[in-house]
């Protein structure tokens, strides 16, 4: 079977693909399978939110194979706030900030796009 025995090991800011020929890949950040939604938000979502609150456009991109957890990490609503994905947390933080700053006027524009099998 192709891919049999293939494993991935998280190495700080990268991963090692184990198999007949081990290969290392480095990234800006890597989250292992035991990472929580809060940890992902703290490292990825909150910096984007803080930039948006300063008037800078923000974007979050998730790329990977089918079943890797992209939709869960980005969109998951969860039964409680601890399970919420990036976008629900960013939206909640954004509108919480707006509610606390009633002396200011805010304009919010947002879009979410999913590309699946090269279809938007």
C-alpha positions as a Markdown table, in Angstrom:
| # | Residue | x | y | z |
|---|---|---|---|---|
| 1 | Unk | 0.0 | 0.0 | 0.0 |
| 2 | Unk | 1.4 | 3.4 | -1.0 |
| 3 | Unk | 2.2 | 5.6 | 2.0 |
| 4 | Unk | 2.2 | 2.7 | 4.4 |
| 5 | Unk | 4.5 | 3.4 | 7.4 |
| 6 | Unk | 4.5 | 7.1 | 6.6 |
| 7 | Unk | 4.5 | 9.3 | 9.8 |
| 8 | Unk | 4.9 | 13.0 | 10.6 |
| 9 | Unk | 7.0 | 14.3 | 13.5 |
| 10 | Unk | 6.6 | 17.9 | 14.7 |
| 11 | Unk | 10.0 | 19.6 | 15.2 |
| 12 | Unk | 9.5 | 23.1 | 16.6 |
| 13 | Unk | 8.8 | 25.3 | 13.6 |
| 14 | Unk | 8.8 | 22.4 | 11.2 |
| 15 | Unk | 7.9 | 18.8 | 10.5 |
| 16 | Unk | 9.8 | 15.7 | 9.5 |
| 17 | Unk | 8.2 | 13.3 | 7.2 |
| 18 | Unk | 9.4 | 9.8 | 8.2 |
| 19 | Unk | 9.6 | 7.0 | 5.8 |
| 20 | Unk | 12.2 | 5.4 | 3.5 |
| 21 | Unk | 13.7 | 8.9 | 2.9 |
| 22 | Unk | 13.1 | 11.3 | 5.8 |
| 23 | Unk | 12.5 | 14.9 | 4.7 |
| 24 | Unk | 12.3 | 18.1 | 6.8 |
| 25 | Unk | 10.0 | 21.1 | 6.1 |
| 26 | Unk | 10.2 | 24.4 | 8.0 |
| 27 | Unk | 7.2 | 26.7 | 8.4 |
| 28 | Unk | 6.4 | 29.9 | 10.3 |
| 29 | Unk | 4.5 | 27.7 | 12.8 |
| 30 | Unk | 3.4 | 24.2 | 13.3 |
| 31 | Unk | 0.6 | 22.8 | 15.5 |
| 32 | Unk | 0.6 | 19.2 | 16.5 |
| 33 | Unk | -2.5 | 17.0 | 16.9 |
| 34 | Unk | -2.8 | 17.8 | 20.6 |
| 35 | Unk | -2.9 | 21.6 | 20.0 |
| 36 | Unk | -6.0 | 23.3 | 21.3 |
| 37 | Unk | -8.2 | 25.8 | 19.5 |
| 38 | Unk | -7.1 | 28.4 | 22.0 |
| 39 | Unk | -3.4 | 27.8 | 21.2 |
| 40 | Unk | -4.1 | 28.1 | 17.5 |
| 41 | Unk | -6.1 | 31.3 | 18.1 |
| 42 | Unk | -3.4 | 32.8 | 20.3 |
| 43 | Unk | -0.6 | 32.2 | 17.7 |
| 44 | Unk | -2.6 | 32.8 | 14.5 |
| 45 | Unk | -6.0 | 34.5 | 15.0 |
| 46 | Unk | -5.3 | 37.1 | 17.7 |
| 47 | Unk | -2.4 | 38.8 | 15.9 |
| 48 | Unk | -4.7 | 39.1 | 12.8 |
| 49 | Unk | -7.5 | 40.5 | 15.0 |
| 50 | Unk | -5.2 | 43.0 | 16.7 |
| 51 | Unk | -4.0 | 44.2 | 13.2 |
| 52 | Unk | -7.6 | 44.6 | 12.1 |
| 53 | Unk | -8.5 | 46.6 | 15.1 |
| 54 | Unk | -5.6 | 49.0 | 14.1 |
| 55 | Unk | -7.1 | 49.3 | 10.6 |
| 56 | Unk | -4.9 | 46.8 | 8.8 |
| 57 | Unk | -6.6 | 44.3 | 6.5 |
| 58 | Unk | -6.2 | 40.7 | 7.8 |
| 59 | Unk | -6.3 | 37.3 | 6.2 |
| 60 | Unk | -6.1 | 33.7 | 7.4 |
| 61 | Unk | -5.3 | 31.0 | 4.9 |
| 62 | Unk | -5.4 | 27.3 | 5.7 |
| 63 | Unk | -4.0 | 24.8 | 3.1 |
| 64 | Unk | -3.6 | 21.1 | 3.3 |
| 65 | Unk | -4.9 | 17.7 | 2.4 |
| 66 | Unk | -8.5 | 16.7 | 2.7 |
| 67 | Unk | -9.3 | 15.6 | 6.3 |
| 68 | Unk | -6.4 | 17.4 | 7.9 |
| 69 | Unk | -8.7 | 19.6 | 10.0 |
| 70 | Unk | -8.7 | 23.0 | 8.2 |
| 71 | Unk | -12.4 | 23.5 | 8.3 |
| 72 | Unk | -12.5 | 22.4 | 12.0 |
| 73 | Unk | -9.7 | 24.8 | 12.9 |
| 74 | Unk | -11.2 | 27.7 | 11.0 |
| 75 | Unk | -15.0 | 27.4 | 11.3 |
| 76 | Unk | -15.9 | 25.1 | 14.2 |
| 77 | Unk | -18.6 | 26.5 | 16.4 |
| 78 | Unk | -18.3 | 24.0 | 19.3 |
| 79 | Unk | -20.7 | 23.4 | 22.2 |
| 80 | Unk | -18.8 | 26.0 | 24.3 |
| 81 | Unk | -16.4 | 28.8 | 23.6 |
| 82 | Unk | -13.3 | 26.6 | 24.3 |
| 83 | Unk | -14.1 | 24.6 | 21.2 |
| 84 | Unk | -14.6 | 27.5 | 18.8 |
| 85 | Unk | -12.4 | 27.8 | 15.7 |
| 86 | Unk | -10.4 | 30.8 | 14.5 |
| 87 | Unk | -13.2 | 32.7 | 12.6 |
| 88 | Unk | -15.8 | 32.5 | 15.4 |
| 89 | Unk | -13.1 | 33.7 | 17.9 |
| 90 | Unk | -11.9 | 36.6 | 15.6 |
| 91 | Unk | -15.5 | 37.7 | 15.0 |
| 92 | Unk | -16.4 | 37.6 | 18.7 |
| 93 | Unk | -13.3 | 39.5 | 19.5 |
| 94 | Unk | -14.0 | 42.1 | 16.8 |
| 95 | Unk | -17.6 | 42.8 | 17.9 |
| 96 | Unk | -16.7 | 42.7 | 21.6 |
| 97 | Unk | -14.1 | 45.5 | 20.9 |
| 98 | Unk | -16.7 | 47.4 | 18.9 |
| 99 | Unk | -19.3 | 47.1 | 21.8 |
| 100 | Unk | -16.8 | 48.4 | 24.3 |
| 101 | Unk | -15.9 | 51.4 | 22.1 |
| 102 | Unk | -19.2 | 53.1 | 21.5 |
| 103 | Unk | -17.6 | 56.5 | 21.0 |
| 104 | Unk | -16.1 | 55.3 | 17.7 |
| 105 | Unk | -17.7 | 54.5 | 14.4 |
| 106 | Unk | -16.6 | 51.2 | 12.8 |
| 107 | Unk | -17.0 | 49.8 | 9.3 |
| 108 | Unk | -16.6 | 46.0 | 9.1 |
| 109 | Unk | -16.3 | 44.2 | 5.8 |
| 110 | Unk | -15.6 | 40.4 | 5.9 |
| 111 | Unk | -15.5 | 37.5 | 3.5 |
| 112 | Unk | -14.8 | 33.8 | 3.8 |
| 113 | Unk | -14.0 | 31.7 | 0.8 |
| 114 | Unk | -13.4 | 28.0 | 0.5 |
| 115 | Unk | -11.6 | 26.5 | -2.5 |
| 116 | Unk | -12.3 | 22.8 | -2.8 |
| 117 | Unk | -11.2 | 20.6 | -5.7 |
| 118 | Unk | -10.2 | 23.9 | -7.5 |
| 119 | Unk | -13.8 | 25.2 | -7.1 |
| 120 | Unk | -14.7 | 28.4 | -5.3 |
